[in-house]
Amino acid sequence: MLSIGLTGGIAAGKSLVGKRLAELGAVLIDADLLAREVVAPGTAGLAEIRQTFGAELISGEGELNRARLGELIFSDQSKREKLNAIVHPKVRARAAELRAEAGREAIIVQDIPLLVETGQGANFHLVIVVDAADELRVARMVTLRGLSEAEAQDRLRAQASRQERLSVADIVLDNNGTEAELLSQIDEVWENRLQPFNHNLLLRQRAKRCGPAVLSPADPRWPEIADRLASRIMLACGDQAVGVDHIGSTSIPGLDAKDVIDLQLRVRSLEIADQLAPALAAAGFPALEGDWRDTPKSFDPDPEHWLKRLHGNADPGQQVNLHVRVDGSAGANYALAFRDWLRADTEMKERYLQEKRRLAELHANDANTGGYAEAKEPWFTEVAEPGLAAWLARAN
């Protein structure tokens, strides 16, 4: 089951996206509809609202006066927080019931307007953000909803900023253009990312990879992507995880790299690593078969100290290598030390970049990245090991 969080600022076009995904086959769980359901006449939710905000918010027919409630909360953050404390837990509980009722093969899309504000991003395999410029959203609220410009601005300020939403997005759908353009984006995402991702999840397999090592210019978004993935991994592992680290070339600012996020999950033993494999697979990070170990380094030549478990990811939209290592092991310590060294030593970072570029060109016609990775080992032995040892000696 693939779980998608769908969000966007007010009047960004989120409802249209949810509707289209449902037409394509997703199971849509609309938080706005659930929010109405949990405060319907006769519910505990409505009784709590009456007790908190007063009987004047309840009509003669026993229904919630939504217009009056909106006026009350959009201009007062403390009252908005009180309302959220009443409604959100009930909405989440009902959403969980609906998720449980969906089939194992379903793609679940949860439409959550306040996903960012309530910190729910890590609960989903992917977060889709529908984006539109603030001025366009204000114009839509004035034209289509009959709000004054001041009222529209109040509603914008009551939500997360556009940048805050974009920072949690795995997928951004641009709704600054026409409806047809937005629908085209949705269809492409469904066909090329959501359906393959769900297929890989069901089979507990890594997304397909092919082709040689291609270096991309350093992308300032890589650390942000790594943080999102790390949050999902930590949530899946619970207290069995010591920590998740962003390692490898994408963790070093200014260093060109393959667009592959390397993460290190540190655990207390390899037995725990094996126990966590099903939870990681369900979170989108299936284990790769085989006896995995890092290449032993001269400072600790014992091969047993370099054992690890290796996971890929099921999402075809972003390649990930997840190295599961014992906390404090030679392999875990080396990954962190090498990262920190290149972050601190600009000259060595440049030398490594030149070697990466040379080998990428040498292996440009390979069917996969195996030859490129293997060809880097002599550089690590002859250049990186003594250089890192010297840097650590100076640092200590």
C-alpha positions in Angstrom: 0.0 0.0 0.0 1.5 3.3 -1.1 0.6 6.2 1.2 0.6 9.8 -0.2 0.1 13.0 1.7 -1.5 15.7 -0.5 -1.4 19.3 0.6 -1.3 22.8 -0.7 -2.2 26.3 0.4 -5.8 27.5 0.3 -7.0 28.0 -3.3 -3.9 26.3 -4.7 -6.0 23.7 -6.5 -5.5 20.7 -4.2 -9.1 19.5 -4.5 -8.8 19.2 -8.3 -5.6 17.1 -7.8 -7.3 14.8 -5.3 -10.3 14.4 -7.6 -8.1 13.5 -10.6 -6.0 11.0 -8.6 -9.3 9.3 -7.4 -10.4 9.1 -11.1 -7.1 7.4 -11.9 -7.6 4.8 -9.2 -6.4 6.2 -5.9 -8.4 5.9 -2.7 -8.9 9.5 -1.6 -9.3 10.4 2.0 -10.3 14.0 2.3 -9.4 15.6 5.6 -11.9 18.5 5.0 -14.8 16.1 4.5 -13.7 14.1 7.6 -13.4 17.4 9.6 -17.1 18.0 8.7 -18.0 14.5 9.6 -16.5 14.6 13.1 -18.3 17.8 14.1 -21.7 16.8 12.6 -24.8 17.2 14.7 -24.8 14.9 17.7 -21.1 14.2 17.6 -18.6 14.5 20.5 -16.6 16.9 18.4 -19.5 19.3 18.1 -20.1 19.1 21.8 -16.5 20.0 22.5 -16.7 23.0 20.2 -19.8 24.2 21.9 -18.1 23.9 25.3 -14.9 25.6 24.1 -16.3 28.4 22.0 -19.8 28.9 23.1 -23.4 28.0 22.1 -23.6 30.9 19.7 -21.6 28.8 17.1 -24.4 26.3 17.0 -27.5 26.9 14.8 -31.0 26.3 15.9 -30.9 23.1 13.9 -27.9 21.9 15.9 -25.4 22.5 13.1 -22.0 24.2 13.3 -22.1 27.8 12.0 -18.9 27.5 9.9 -18.9 31.1 8.7 -19.0 32.4 12.2 -16.3 29.9 13.3 -14.1 31.0 10.4 -14.3 34.6 11.4 -13.4 33.6 14.9 -10.3 31.5 14.2 -8.6 33.0 11.2 -7.8 36.2 13.1 -6.8 34.5 16.4 -4.1 31.9 16.4 -4.8 30.7 20.0 -8.5 29.9 19.1 -7.3 28.2 15.9 -5.0 26.0 18.0 -7.9 25.1 20.3 -10.1 24.1 17.4 -7.3 22.0 15.8 -6.8 20.2 19.2 -10.5 19.2 19.1 -10.8 18.3 15.4 -7.4 16.9 14.3 -7.2 13.8 16.5 -10.7 12.8 15.5 -9.9 13.3 11.8 -6.7 11.2 12.1 -8.6 8.4 13.9 -11.2 8.3 11.2 -8.6 8.4 8.4 -6.8 5.4 10.0 -10.1 3.5 9.9 -10.5 4.2 6.2 -6.9 3.3 5.5 -7.4 -0.1 7.2 -10.5 -0.7 5.0 -8.6 -0.2 1.8 -7.0 -3.2 0.0 -3.3 -4.0 0.3 -2.7 -2.9 -3.3 -4.3 0.5 -2.9 -2.7 3.8 -3.4 -4.0 5.9 -0.6 -4.0 9.7 -1.1 -4.8 11.7 2.1 -5.8 15.3 1.3 -4.6 17.2 4.4 -4.7 21.1 4.2 -2.6 21.5 7.3 -0.1 18.6 6.7 2.8 21.0 7.1 1.4 22.8 10.2 0.7 19.5 11.9 4.1 17.9 11.1 2.7 14.8 9.3 5.1 14.6 6.4 7.1 11.6 7.7 3.9 9.5 7.9 3.8 9.1 4.2 5.9 7.5 1.5 5.6 10.7 -0.5 4.2 14.2 0.0 2.7 16.0 -3.0 2.4 19.8 -2.7 0.1 21.7 -5.1 1.8 25.1 -5.6 0.5 28.4 -6.9 1.7 32.0 -6.3 0.2 33.8 -3.3 -1.2 36.6 -5.5 -2.9 34.1 -7.7 -4.4 32.3 -4.7 -5.8 35.6 -3.3 -7.3 36.4 -6.7 -9.0 33.0 -6.8 -10.4 33.4 -3.3 -11.8 36.8 -4.2 -13.2 35.7 -7.5 -14.4 32.2 -6.8 -15.2 32.3 -3.1 -16.5 35.8 -2.7 -14.0 36.9 0.0 -12.6 40.3 0.3 -8.9 40.7 -0.3 -8.3 41.3 3.4 -10.2 38.1 4.3 -8.2 36.2 1.7 -4.9 37.5 3.1 -6.0 36.5 6.6 -6.5 32.9 5.4 -3.0 32.9 3.7 -1.4 34.1 6.9 -3.2 31.4 9.0 -1.4 28.7 7.1 2.2 27.7 6.5 4.1 29.8 4.1 4.6 28.7 0.5 8.3 28.0 1.2 7.5 25.9 4.2 5.2 23.7 2.1 7.7 23.4 -0.7 10.4 22.3 1.9 8.4 19.1 2.7 7.5 18.3 -1.0 8.7 15.2 -2.7 6.6 16.2 -5.7 5.5 19.7 -6.6 2.5 20.2 -9.0 2.6 23.7 -10.5 -0.9 25.2 -10.7 0.1 28.6 -11.9 -1.2 27.8 -15.4 -4.3 26.2 -16.9 -6.3 23.3 -15.6 -5.3 21.2 -18.5 -1.6 21.8 -17.7 -2.2 20.7 -14.1 -4.1 17.5 -15.1 -1.2 16.6 -17.5 1.2 16.8 -14.6 -1.0 14.6 -12.4 -1.3 12.0 -15.1 2.5 11.9 -15.6 3.2 11.5 -11.9 0.6 8.7 -11.6 1.9 6.8 -14.5 5.7 7.2 -14.0 6.0 7.5 -10.2 3.1 6.5 -8.1 2.1 3.3 -9.9 5.7 2.0 -10.2 6.4 2.9 -6.6 3.3 1.0 -5.4 4.3 -2.0 -7.6 7.8 -2.1 -6.1 6.4 -1.8 -2.6 4.1 -4.8 -3.1 7.0 -6.9 -4.4 9.5 -5.5 -1.8 11.9 -4.6 -4.5 14.2 -1.7 -5.3 13.2 0.6 -8.2 15.0 -0.3 -11.4 18.4 1.3 -12.1 20.4 1.2 -15.3 23.0 3.1 -17.1 26.5 4.3 -16.2 27.5 6.7 -13.5 26.4 10.2 -14.5 27.6 13.1 -12.3 25.2 16.0 -11.6 26.2 19.4 -10.5 26.0 19.8 -6.7 22.3 20.3 -5.8 21.5 22.4 -2.7 18.3 20.4 -2.3 20.1 17.1 -1.6 20.4 17.7 2.2 16.7 18.6 2.3 15.8 15.4 0.5 18.0 13.4 2.9 16.4 15.0 5.9 12.9 14.0 4.7 14.0 10.4 4.0 15.8 10.2 7.3 12.6 11.2 9.1 10.7 8.4 7.5 13.4 5.9 8.3 13.5 6.9 11.9 9.7 6.7 12.2 9.8 3.2 10.7 12.5 2.0 13.1 11.3 3.6 16.3 13.7 3.2 19.3 15.6 0.5 17.4 17.5 3.2 15.5 20.5 5.0 17.0 20.5 7.6 14.2 20.3 8.3 10.5 23.2 10.1 8.8 23.4 11.8 5.4 26.7 10.5 4.0 28.4 10.1 0.6 29.0 12.7 -2.1 25.6 14.3 -1.9 26.3 15.2 1.7 29.3 17.3 0.8 28.3 20.9 -0.3 29.7 21.8 -3.7 30.7 18.3 -4.8 29.3 17.0 -8.0 27.8 13.5 -7.6 25.4 10.9 -8.9 21.9 11.9 -8.0 21.8 9.1 -5.4 21.2 9.9 -1.7 23.4 7.8 0.5 22.0 7.4 4.1 23.5 5.5 7.0 21.2 3.9 9.6 23.1 3.2 12.8 21.8 0.3 14.9 23.2 -1.5 18.0 23.7 -4.9 16.2 23.3 -6.6 12.9 20.6 -8.8 14.5 18.6 -5.6 15.0 19.3 -4.6 11.4 17.8 -7.9 10.2 14.8 -7.5 12.5 14.1 -4.0 11.0 14.2 -5.2 7.4 10.4 -5.7 7.1 9.6 -2.3 8.6 12.1 -0.6 6.3 10.6 -2.4 3.3 7.1 -1.3 4.2 8.5 2.3 4.5 9.9 2.0 1.0 13.4 0.7 1.6 13.6 -3.0 0.7 16.8 -5.0 1.6 19.1 -6.1 -1.1 20.1 -9.7 -1.0 23.7 -10.7 -0.5 26.6 -10.6 2.0 27.3 -6.9 2.1 30.5 -5.4 3.6 32.5 -2.3 3.0 36.1 -2.7 1.7 38.3 -3.0 4.8 40.8 -0.2 5.4 44.3 -0.5 6.6 43.6 0.9 10.1 41.2 -2.0 10.7 41.7 -4.9 8.3 39.3 -7.3 10.0 36.5 -7.9 7.4 34.0 -8.7 10.1 34.2 -5.1 11.3 32.9 -3.8 7.9 29.8 -6.0 7.7 26.5 -4.1 6.9 23.1 -4.5 5.5 22.2 -2.7 2.3 18.8 -1.4 1.3 17.7 0.4 -1.8 14.4 2.3 -2.3 11.2 1.5 -4.1 10.6 5.0 -5.3 11.6 5.4 -9.0 11.7 9.2 -8.6 14.7 9.4 -6.3 17.5 6.8 -6.0 18.6 6.0 -2.4 21.3 3.7 -0.9 20.6 2.9 2.7 23.6 1.5 4.5 22.6 -0.2 7.8 25.7 -0.4 10.0 26.4 -1.1 13.7 26.9 2.1 15.6 30.6 2.6 16.4 31.8 0.0 13.8 34.7 0.6 11.5 32.4 1.1 8.6 30.0 3.5 10.3 32.9 5.6 11.7 34.7 5.7 8.4 31.6 6.9 6.5 31.1 9.8 9.0 34.8 10.7 9.1 35.2 10.8 5.3 32.2 13.0 5.0 33.4 15.4 7.6 36.9 15.5 6.2 35.8 16.5 2.7 33.4 19.1 4.2 36.3 20.7 5.9 39.1 20.2 3.4 38.4 22.1 0.2 41.6 21.0 -1.5 40.9 17.3 -0.9 37.3 17.7 -2.0 38.6 19.1 -5.4 41.0 16.2 -5.8 38.2 13.7 -5.2 36.0 15.6 -7.7 38.6 15.4 -10.4 39.0 11.6 -9.8 35.3 11.1 -9.9 35.1 13.0 -13.2 37.9 11.0 -14.7 36.4 7.7 -13.8 32.9 8.7 -14.9 34.2 9.6 -18.3 36.2 6.3 -18.4 33.1 4.3 -17.6 30.6 6.4 -19.6 29.5 3.5 -21.8 29.0 0.9 -19.0 25.7 -0.7 -18.5 25.7 0.1 -14.8 27.7 1.9 -12.1 29.6 -1.2 -10.8 32.8 -0.5 -12.8 32.9 3.1 -11.7 32.4 2.2 -8.1 35.1 -0.5 -8.2 37.6 1.8 -10.0 37.4 4.3 -7.1 38.8 1.8 -4.6 42.5 2.4 -5.4 42.0 6.2 -4.9 40.5 5.5 -1.5 43.4 3.2 -0.5 46.3 5.3 -1.9 45.0 8.9 -1.3 42.0 9.0 1.0 43.2 6.6 3.7 46.5 8.5 4.5 44.9 11.9 4.0 42.0 11.1 6.3 44.4 9.6 8.9 46.5 12.8 8.8 43.4 15.0 9.1 42.1 13.0 12.1 45.5 13.3 13.8 45.5 17.1 13.4 41.8 17.3 14.6 42.6 15.3 17.7 
